């Protein structure tokens, strides 16, 4: 908790496991199984991060959503800005549907065996709803990415609001698990691209009721 507080309060560009590697590893190098990728150590670290921010009066859902964002655990100093972005996003009319869709997409992708690509072949897009989603995502993603890279997490999440209608239409009229393997994989790639775009700032599925 002391390490987390120092890193967060001073906005240091340091990662807990980098510290473990540089400081603790020489002390414990002879212990069997010691690894900076140890699952128990990672879970303990995440639990301490959660406890630290709970003491700052943020909700558990906000924190769990924020720490699952891209690079959040590496850059702890960004978590408060991510939580502020989550609160703003959650106040939007589109938030509930997009959070539910994000959770649904995540569940679909978890069931896929092997790697899912993110490159979409426009020539394989057939249904109007999947064409519309691909077009909308191609316009929104650069905005969401550029604002994310600038650290404007609120703007990054807000840009996703325009995806509500095409995402809704996609799930209403497009079947993903079709017999045509190429068509199926292309639709999975589209969903994977959507999932990655929606989860850079935070894991929006945590907001789904």
N, C-alpha and C positions, 0 to 999 in steps of 0.2 A: 504493500500500500504506500509505503514511503517512496519507493522508486516511481510508482505511478503518479503520485502527487507532484514530485519534483519535475517529471517529464511533462505532465499536463500543465502545471502552473507556469512553467517557463517556456512552453511551446517548443520543447527541444525535439529535434529531428532524430530521435533515438527510438529503438525498438527493444522491448524487454528481452527478447531472445538474443539480440545482438549483445546486450549486457551480459547475459548468461554465458554466451560464447567467450567473451573477452575476460570476464572476471571469475565466474564460477567454474568454468570448465577446467582451468589449470588446477583448481583445488580438488576437483572430483574426477579427474581424468582416469583414475584407477578403479573407479566404481563401475561394475558391470552394468551395461544397459543405460548409462547416463547419455542422454541425447537432447539437443535443443528442439528436437521434433517429437519428443516424448508426449504421447496423447494425454497422460495424466497431468503433466506440467502445463500443457496448453489449456486444458480444462480449468486447472487451478488459477492460471493467469486470467482467463476470461471471467471466472467467478470473482476475482479480486477487482477487476475493472468494473464489473456490474455493481459490486458493493460500494466502490468508491463513488460512482456517479449517483447511486441511490441516496447516498448521504447528502447529495446536492439537490435533493427534492425533485428529481426527474422520475417519471414513472418507469416501471420495469419494462413495459412494452416499448417505450421510446428508446430506452438504453439498448435493449436487445436488438431492436431494429437498427440502431445507429452502429453498434459494434460489428454488425454483420456486413456493413458497407465495405466497398473496396478500399483496402488500405487503412481502415479505421483503427484496427488494433496496432498497426505499425505506427500510425500517426495519431496518438491519443489526443493531442491538442486540437484535433479537428472534430472531436466527438460532440462537444457542446454546440458547435455550428451546425452539425448534422441534426442534432435534436431540435434545434430551432427551425431548421428546414422541414423536419418531419411534422412539427406542430403546425406550421403554416400549410403544408400539403394536406394534412388531415382535416383542415378546415374547409377545403375545397369541395364542391359538390361532386366532383369526379373521383374523389379519393377512395370511397368505399368500393366502388365497382372495380377500379384499377387494382386495389389491394387484393380483392378477391380473385381477379383475373391472374395476378402475379402468382398467387398461391396455387391456382389451378395449373398454370404453366409449369411451375416448379414440380408439382406432382407428376405431370405428364413426362417431364424430362427425367425424373428420377427412375422411372420405369423402363427407360430405354437402355438396352445393353450396348456397351461400347460408346465410343466418342460421338457426340452430336456436333455437326459442323455449324458455323454461323454464316457461311457464304450462301446466299440465296440465288438460285438460277431463275431469273425473271422469265425465261422461256417456258419454265415448268409451272408457272402460276396460271391456274385455270379459272377458279371461281372469282367473281367480282370482289367478294369480301377479302380474299387473300391478296388480291392485287391492290386493293385500297389500303390494307394494312401495311403492305410493303412500301407503298408510295408514302404513306404518312410517316412511317418509321424512318425512311430515308431522308425526310425533311426535318424531323424532330431530333434524331440521334446526333447530328453534328452540333446542334444548339445545346442539347443536354451535355454532350461531351466537352464542348468548349467552356461552358459555364462551370462544369465540374472541375476541369483542369485549373480554372482561375480561383477555385475555392468558393464560388458562389453557389452553394448547395441549394439554397432556396429557389433560385432561378432555374437550376438544373431540374429539380423535382417539378416545379411549376410548368416547365415546358412539356412535361409528359401528360399533362391534363388533356391536351388535344387528341390523345390517343384513345380516349374513352369510347367514342363512337365506332371507329374502325375495329377496336378490340372486341367490343360488344357484337358487332356484325359478324366478325370472324367466328366467334364461338357459337353464334346462332345458326350459321349456315355452312360452315366448313368442317368436314370430317378429317381428322389428322391421320388416324390409323387405318388407312386404305390399303388395299392389296397391292397396288402399284408401288413398289419399293422406292423408285426414284421420286415419285410424287410425295410419298410419305416422308422421306428423308428431307425433301425440300421444305415441306411444311414444318418439320421439326427444326430445321435450320432457322426458319423465320421466327419460330417461337423462342428459340435459344437466343437469337439476336435481340428479340424483345425483352427477354428475361435479363440479359446482361445489361441492357440499357436502363432498365427499371431498377436495378439493384446496385448501381455504382455508389450512390449516396448512402443508401440504407436498404435493408431487406424489407420491402414494402409488404410482404406476405404477413409479417408480424402484426400489421394493422388490421388484417382481415378478422372479422368477428366470427 
